[in-house]
Amino acid sequence: QVQLAESGGGSVQAGGSLRLSCAASGRIFGNYAMGWFRQPPGKEREFVVGISWSGGSTRYADSVKGRFTISRDNAKNTVYLQMNSLQPADTAVYYCTAGPGILHGYRGDYWGQGTQVTVSS
């Protein structure tokens, strides 16, 4: 059973940066695709980015393309999300997820508890 734990959220000014981390339990990182979804206030949870097990394939939502970068370190069982040029529209609870269809934009089978990102103008 995969367990995920996010960290790194916080409050920043517009134009600032944050780096989120998602640590997975277990000695090995299973061959799930990994990714991030977010849920802005009053909106549905939405796809942000996904990455394959090998890290060789990624897919970004148009809203974050060119600003966010996902990476994974399988030796540490950790996925990262570097978020640059943050805007108030990026304000949301960010959730780490793992599952077979994340690169297609589908919700994962496992979820972290979420970490709040707040961007002020």
C-alpha positions as CSV (number, residue, x, y, z in Angstrom):
1,Q,0.0,0.0,0.0
2,V,1.5,3.3,-1.1
3,Q,1.4,6.2,1.3
4,L,2.2,9.7,0.2
5,A,3.1,12.8,2.2
6,E,3.5,16.3,0.8
7,S,5.5,19.1,2.2
8,G,6.9,22.5,1.1
9,G,3.7,24.5,0.7
10,G,3.4,28.0,2.1
11,S,2.7,31.6,1.3
12,V,4.6,33.7,-1.3
13,Q,4.3,36.9,-3.2
14,A,3.4,36.8,-6.9
15,G,6.5,36.0,-9.0
16,G,8.0,33.9,-6.2
17,S,8.9,30.3,-6.1
18,L,8.1,27.2,-4.0
19,R,9.4,23.6,-4.2
20,L,6.9,20.9,-3.1
21,S,8.0,17.5,-2.1
22,C,6.1,14.2,-2.1
23,A,7.6,11.3,-0.1
24,A,6.3,7.8,-0.7
25,S,6.5,5.1,1.8
26,G,8.4,1.8,1.2
27,R,11.8,0.8,0.3
28,I,11.0,0.9,-3.4
29,F,9.0,3.3,-5.5
30,G,6.5,1.2,-7.3
31,N,6.1,1.5,-11.0
32,Y,3.2,4.0,-10.8
33,A,3.1,7.2,-12.7
34,M,3.2,10.1,-10.2
35,G,1.9,13.6,-10.3
36,W,0.2,16.6,-8.8
37,F,-3.3,17.8,-8.8
38,R,-4.6,21.0,-7.2
39,Q,-7.8,22.3,-5.9
40,P,-8.3,26.1,-5.9
41,P,-10.9,27.6,-3.5
42,G,-14.4,26.9,-4.8
43,K,-13.2,24.8,-7.7
44,E,-12.9,21.2,-8.6
45,R,-9.6,19.3,-8.2
46,E,-7.6,19.7,-11.4
47,F,-4.6,18.1,-13.1
48,V,-1.3,19.9,-12.8
49,V,1.4,17.6,-14.0
50,G,2.3,13.9,-14.3
51,I,5.6,12.0,-14.6
52,S,6.3,8.4,-15.6
53,W,8.1,5.9,-13.3
54,S,11.4,6.4,-15.2
55,G,11.0,10.2,-15.4
56,G,11.2,10.0,-19.2
57,S,7.7,11.2,-19.9
58,T,6.0,14.2,-18.4
59,R,2.8,16.1,-19.1
60,Y,1.9,19.5,-17.9
61,A,-1.4,21.4,-17.7
62,D,-1.3,24.4,-20.1
63,S,-1.8,26.7,-17.1
64,V,1.6,25.7,-15.6
65,K,3.6,24.8,-18.6
66,G,6.9,26.7,-18.6
67,R,6.6,27.7,-15.0
68,F,6.4,24.4,-13.1
69,T,8.8,21.5,-13.3
70,I,8.3,18.0,-12.0
71,S,11.0,15.5,-11.2
72,R,11.5,12.3,-9.2
73,D,14.2,10.7,-7.3
74,N,13.4,7.1,-7.1
75,A,16.4,6.4,-4.7
76,K,14.6,8.7,-2.2
77,N,11.1,7.7,-3.2
78,T,10.4,11.3,-3.6
79,V,8.7,13.5,-6.3
80,Y,9.3,17.2,-6.5
81,L,7.4,20.1,-8.0
82,Q,9.4,23.2,-8.6
83,M,7.0,26.1,-9.0
84,N,8.3,29.4,-10.4
85,S,6.7,32.6,-11.4
86,L,3.8,31.9,-9.1
87,Q,0.6,33.8,-9.6
88,P,-2.5,34.3,-7.4
89,A,-4.4,31.8,-9.7
90,D,-2.0,29.1,-8.5
91,T,-3.4,29.4,-5.0
92,A,-4.7,26.0,-4.1
93,V,-4.3,22.9,-2.1
94,Y,-1.8,20.7,-3.9
95,Y,-2.1,17.0,-3.8
96,C,0.5,14.4,-4.7
97,T,-0.9,11.3,-6.4
98,A,0.1,7.9,-7.8
99,G,-1.7,5.8,-10.3
100,P,-1.7,4.3,-13.8
101,G,-3.5,7.0,-15.6
102,I,-2.0,10.2,-14.4
103,L,-0.2,11.0,-17.6
104,H,-3.6,11.0,-19.2
105,G,-5.0,13.4,-16.7
106,Y,-6.9,10.8,-14.7
107,R,-6.9,10.9,-10.9
108,G,-4.6,8.5,-9.2
109,D,-5.3,5.6,-6.9
110,Y,-3.3,7.0,-3.9
111,W,-3.2,10.5,-2.5
112,G,-1.3,12.6,-0.1
113,Q,-3.1,14.8,2.5
114,G,-2.5,18.0,0.5
115,T,-0.3,21.1,1.1
116,Q,-1.6,24.6,0.9
117,V,0.0,27.1,-1.5
118,T,-1.1,30.7,-1.3
119,V,0.1,33.3,-3.7
120,S,-0.6,37.0,-2.9
121,S,-0.5,39.8,-5.4
